Amino acid sequence: MKFLNILSIGLCFLALSCEKAPSAYTEAITDKNAASIYVARFTGKDQPLVTFPFTDEARSFKFNASFGAVGVPAEDIAVEFAIDQRALDSVNSGRTKAGLTPYEVFPADAYKISNYNTIIKAGELHSDYLSVDYFSSKFDPKKDYMLPISVSMANGYKIGSNKTIFLIASQLQEVAISKTNWSITANSEELVGEGSSNGRAQQAIDNNVNTYWHSKWQGTADKFPHWLQIDMKEESYVTRIDLSARQNTTNGFTKFNIEASKDGTKWTVLGQDLVFDPANKAFQQYPVEHGYWQFIKIVMTVGNTSTAASTNLGEINIYRY
């Protein structure tokens, strides 16, 4: 019996000695110099925002404050955020030295911050999320914007170096719309006189500037206006039309209109009496009022001589965001 009692006491002692000591990561920290407050979404890089497709509805970016220490806060920590103009100025100084255009701060009506104040509760490592609601339709798509948001106060705790998030609304880049599924029609085509690889409307969208469409001239020539109508098969957000002249002549049209449609029936004029130079062999660019369209029509109205009846065109490119 005495042996059993001794054994029981030994086992109890062993069990107690094997219990884990309290983890340092759960200890309550009272020393404000032993911890720092930072932005939880900090990555050391810019935070790009989605701004396209444009919408009047708000998109959101969420962020919060975090407690950095071996342990947890012993008390609630009130944290304040602010728009950091100094951070923006610092970034722009570097961009200017690098020959880049400085960022503009977000337009005042382009965003709302849910709250500049939050709390990291005692025993917790993160605050509740705050949000930046932003409205993409308020940004100029040809400009770069930045909104730096920094921890500005932390209830006496140190503020970490990773205190700032940089929200970026970058200018949108135009890209050529693929012509894979396009179709094209014309009110006039030269089906014989320009050979087998030229003259037809299809040659204006074949991705080859050395082929060309030509209005009918053999027999009785069709007269101005001449038009080419493209069906892209689906709506795209059109931003620009580029035209390339026929490469082996200086003859052609000098004025034209751009029309657009969603259904091929109801048309909107995007550009009128636009000037085209048939002697310029580079693509000539025509920015248009941005919008969603499926059909684009090029209506050629004036030739490069007073007696010109027919005309031609090398290639049509349509751009979107």
Buried (B, 14 or more C-beta within 10 A) or exposed (E): EEEEEEEEEEEEEEEEEEEEEEEEEEEEBEEBEEBBBBBBBBEEEBBEBEBEEBEEEEBEBEBBBBBBBEBBBEBBBBBBBEBBEEBBEEBBEEBEEEEEEBBBBBBEEBBEBEEBEBBBBEBBBEBBBBBBBBBBEBBEBEBBBBBBBBBBBBBEBBBBEBBBBBBBBBBBEBEEBEBEEBEBBBBBBBEEEBEEEBBBBBBBBBEBBBBBBBBBBEEEEBEBBBBBBBBBEEEBBBBBBBBBBBEEEEBBBBBBBBBBBBEEEEBEEBBEEBEBBBEEBEBBEBBBEBBEBBBBBBBBBBBBEEEBBBBBBBBBBBBBB
